[in-house]
Amino acid sequence: MLDRVDVGEVDFKSYEPYTAPEMIREIRAHAAQLKGARLLHVNATPYGGGVSELLRAVIPIYRGLGIKADWKCIYGDPQFFAITKSFHNALQGAPEELTRLAGETYLMYNKLNADLLDEEYDFVVIHDPQPLAIRHFKGANGAKWVWRCHIDTSSPNEEVLAFISRYFVEYDALVFTMQRFVPPGLEHKKLYIIPPAIDPLSPKNVDLPDDLCREMLVWLGVNPDQPLMTQVSRFDPWKDPFGVIDVYRMVREKVPGLQLALLGSMALDDPEGWGIYNQVVAETKDDSDVHVRTNLVGVSNMEINAFQRKSNVIIQKSIREGFGLIISESLWKGTAVVANRAGGIPLQMEDGIGGFLVDSTEQCADRALYLLNNPEEAKEIGLRGKERVRERFLTPRLVADWLRLLTEL
């Protein structure tokens, strides 16, 4: 059997204060139609990325609404996950070469995972490229199958896209974050656009008292009385951590005592992350005001929450970005963000509403410096961003979108 991720059940009433009355009615109406339906979500890792955070939020809500929802993770060895990371990079436009061995290894593990999927469901949702071919080897098996692509596939490597497209066309529906992410030339009978959302009740987003936030920063070696710039992301070249370091060094020349926090989770399906992490540590080891931390040294959801609340400015310098939950997470705390104009980031914020969008390292440094020098305006900009998140990017909207999709199927 595939490994089941242990999550609980949540009464949707807990989310009603964050939900418009008409959306509450829609959610409950769809849930009534789907009551007792067997729903499975499959991805590559139970922690360390945006997909796992999304599933940890929505699966308990589905259960509380009467849907028999499960979350399972696939099995794979380091070679398989190295191959699927190369697929991920290629689908975002990197010039990766698809070797025969890579294709054969990918399909071998997908067949193995298909064989391990031995329970029956009414709906199966497969997330991202890693488990994509399970549907091919398993067959429909009486279920409706949905492939949810979380990455920016607007300019994909054509060879890798051609390889995987033979498998996602077999699905009953495909879901992308933005219309622009739909690969060029893709035609499918059911295409859905569903942006992600953040969970306002999760440990990462729940309200925290200021004194507790300060204590957590001190515990991690950060001085809460000095200005702080933070980027939260995987250690990944697409997140441009070295560009963030450049921004910090440029701004620090004009803001003495500025600190930089680079925070990230090490995911099971991302073997590339360790190499980038070690390079970042080596690059910053002589600067005591740079704090590089991971989930393996005490930075969990609560600590991320504290950093987002106590930072003077959040940076998100992604080169490519499927959505970037960190944007909505930061804005939900009322903290202003400076972010590259990449992927799903402009969906969540715009200049003056949440922060500033930029197109270069120099612009990023300039806008970050502006927010540091104008704290009252930064606070107003952050609060405007929080209202945008409240209206568009909280979990109840995401649940409503998915229940609508499942009902239509």
N, C-alpha and C positions, 0 to 999 in steps of 0.2 A: 504493500500500500504506500501511496505518497504520504509524506509527513504532514500531519494536520497541525496547524497553528492554533494554539489554545487561546481563545478569546471568549468573552462573556456575552451577556445580553443586557441591552439598555432600553428602558422605557422611553419612547419618543417624546413623552411629555417634558422630559428634561430639556429638549431642544426647542420647545414651542416658544419660549421667550425670544428666541433668535429667528423666528419664522413668521412670515406674513400670514394672516388668517386664510387667505385663498390658497396659499401653498400648503398649509396644514390640511385643508380639506382635500386637495389633490393627492397628497401623499397617502392619506388614510383611505381614499377611494381606490387608488391603485393597489395598496396593500391588501385591501379586502378582496380584490379580484385575484391576487397572487397568494392568498393565505394558504399555507401548506406546501407551496412550491419548493422543490429542492434546487438550490442554487449553489454552484461551486465557483470560487475564484482561485486561479492558479497563477503563481508567479515564481520567481527564482530565489527569493530570500525573505526570511521573516523580519529582518531588521536592516537598517543601514541605508535606506533610500526612500524616496517619495512614495513609491508604489506601496511599500509595506506600511507607511504611515496612513495612506488613504484606506487601505484594507482594514487596518486596526480600528479605524474610526467607523466605517460603514457596516462591517459584518455584524457587530453587536446591535446596531439599529435595525438592520433587516430582521434579526432574530426577534427583537422586541416587537416588531410589526407583524409577526406570525409567519415569516418566511424561514424555511429550514436552510439557513446559509452556512456554508463551510468555506474555509480558506486552507489551501494546501500548497506546499512548496515542492518543486521538482528536485530530483537527485542529479548530481553531476560532479565530475572530478575537476581538478585545476585546469587540465587541458581544455575541457569543454567550456569552462567559464572564460578562459582566455580567448577562445574562438568566438564565443557570443559577445564578448566585449569588443572584439575586432568588428563584428557585425554591427554592433551599436555605433561604433565610430564611423564605419563606412556608410551607414544609413544617414548619418549627420554630415556626410560629405567628405570624409577622410579617404585618401587614396589607398585603401587596403586591397590586397590581392586575395581573391578567393581560390584557395588551393583545393585540389581533389581531396586531400586528407582532411581538411577543415570541413568540407561538405559532408564527407562520410562520417566523421566523428559527430557532427551536429545531428545528423539523422539517426545515427545509432543510439544516442542518448535520448532523443525524442521518442524513438520506438520503445526503448526501455521504460521511459516514464509513462507512455501510453499503456503499456502492459501492467504497470503498477496502479493505474487508475481503474480500480475494480468495483467502484460503487456506481450506481445509476443516479442521474440527475435530470431535471427538466431544463436547466440552463447551465451552461459552462462558459465562464468568462476567462479567457487566456490573456495574460498581460505581457506585452513586449515580445521581442524576437526569441528569447531563450526557449520557451515551451511551445512556440508557434505551431510546429509540425505534429504535435500530439493529435490534433483533430484528424490529420491525414491518416495516421496509423490506427487510431481508435475507431474512426468512422463516427457517424452521427450518434449512434447508440441511443436513439430515442430522444436526444436533447437538441435544443437550439444552442448554437455556438456563436460566441462573440469574441472578436479579437480587439483588444484595447491597446493601441500604440501610444506610448507616453512620450516619445522622442520626436525631435524635429526632423521629419523626412521630406522636407520641401526641396532639398537638392541632394538626393541620395547618390551614392555610388551605384551606377547602373548595373554592374555585374552582380553585386550582392542583392540589390532590389529584385532583379530578374530571378535569382535563386529562391528568395523567400516568397515572392509573389505567387508562385504556383501553389503555395500552402495557404496563404490568407484568403485567396479567392474562394476557397471551399467553405468559408464561414458564412453564417446566416446574416451577420451584421459586422461592420467595422466601425470603430470609434477612434476619433482623433481629437486632439485638444483644440486645434484651430483649422479652419478651412484651408489655410495656406500650407498646413503640414501634410495634406493629402498628396501622395506622390504624383508627379505629373503623369497624366494619361490614365490614371486609375479609374476604372468604372466598376461600380458594384451596385446591386439593387437596393442595399440599405447602408447608407453612410450616415453616421451621426457625429455631431460636433458637441463634445461635452468637456468643458474645462474642469480641472480639479478644484478642490476647495479644502479649507482647513477646518479642523474640529475645535470649536471654541471651548470645549470642556475637557480637552486632553491635557495631560501634564505639561506639554510644551506651550499651551496657549491659555491656560486658566490664569486668573488673576493671582499675583504673588505680592505680598507686602514688600515695601521698599527695603526694610532692614534685613529681611531674609535674602533678597537679591544681593545686597552688599556683602553679606556674610559668605555667600557662595562664590562671589568674585574673589574675595580675599583668600578663601580656601584654595582657589586655583591660581594664586599668585598675582592677581591683578589688583592694582590700586584703584578703588572706586572714586577717589578724589582727583584722579588725573583723567584727562580726556581719553576717550576710547573709541576706536574704529574697529568694526568687526565684519568678517565675512564667514558665513556658515555654508558649507558645501562639502561634497565629496572631494577628496584629493584627486583631481582629474584635470588633464590639460584643457578640457573644454571650459573649466571654471576659472582658468587663468590665475592661479594663485600667485605666480611670480609677477604678474601685472599688478596685483593687489599690493604686493610688497613694494613695487615701484611707486605706486600711488602714496603709500604710507611714507616712504622716504621723502617724496616731494613735499608732502603736506607738513611733515615733521620739521622741515627747515623753517616753517613759519609758525608752527604750534609746538613750542618746546614742551617736552613731557608727554607728547602723544603716545598712546599705546595702540598696538595692533593685536587683535585676536583672530587667529585662523582656526576655525572649529569644524570638525568633520567626523563622519561615521565611517568605519571600515566595514564594507559590506561583503558578504560571502561570495557574491557573484562578480566582484570587481578586483581581480588580482593586480591590475595596474595601479591601484590606489596606494599600495605600500611603497612602490618606487617613487611616486610623486611626493608622498609624505616624507620620505627620507631625504629627498632633494630639498624640500622646503625647510626641514629642520637644519640641514647643512648650510643653507643660504642664510639663515637667521640666527645661528647658534651664538653669535657674538653680541647680539642685541637683547638685553634683558627686558626690554619693553615690548618684545614680540612674543606672544604666547600661542604656541601651536599645541592644540589639544584634540583628543579623539574620544570616542565612546569607550575606549579601552583604558583610559586614564582618568575616569571620573566625570566625563562630560556626557550626561544623559539628557533627556528631554527637559527636566527641570532646570538644569544648568543653562541649556540653550535659551530657555525662557528668560532666565535672569540676565544673560548677556544681551538679549534683544531689548530688554527693558532699560538696562543701564548704559547701553552704548549711546554715544552722542550722534553717531551716524553708522548706518549699515551699508556695506558695499556688496554689490553682486556683479562681478565683472565677467560674467559668462560670455564666451564667444558664441556658443550655441546653447539653447535652453529650451527643453520641452515645455515647461511651465515655470518652474522655480517657486515651489511652495514657500521658500524663505521670504519672498517678497510679501505675500499676504500675511505670513506669520509676524513679520516685523511691523508691518503697518497696523496689525491688530493691537499691538502694544503702543501704537502712537509714535513709533520711532521713524524718522525720515530715512529714506533710502536713496543712494546714488547707484544706478544700475546701467549696464550696457543695454542698448536697444536691441535685444536678442530674443528670438522665439516668443514665448508666452508672457514675457515680462511686461511689454506695453499694454497687454490686456488688463493688468492689475494696477498700473499706475501711469501717470503722465506728469509732465512738468507742472509743479505746483500742487499736485494732488498725490501726496505720498512721497514726493521727492523729485529727483531729476533723472532724465534719461540722457545717456551720453554715448559717444561714438569713438572715444579714444582715451588713452591713459591720461593725457594732459587735461582733457575735459573732466574726467573723473576726479582728478586731484583738485581742479578748480572748484567744482561743485561741492565736493566734500569740505574744502576749506571754507566755502561760503556758509555752509550749514554750521560748521564749528564756530564761526565768527558771529553767527546770528542765531543764537539758541532759541529765542522767542519765536522767530519766524519758522525755524525748524520744527518747533513743537506744533505750530498751527498747520504746517504742511503735513506733518505726520498724522494729526487728528483728521484732516480731510481724507487722507488715505484710509484711515480706519473706517470711516463711514462708507467708502467705496467697497471695502472688503465686506462690511456688514450687509450691504445691499446685494453683492454678487458672488462672494467667494467663501461662504460658510457651508458646512456639511449638509444642512437640510436642502439647499438647492441642488447639491450633487445627488443626494438620495432621490429627490423628485425627478431629476433627469433620468436616472437609471431605472426607476420604477416605471416611468413612461415608456422607455425603450423595451423593457421586459414585457409589459402589457401589450405593446404593439406586436412583438414577436409571438 
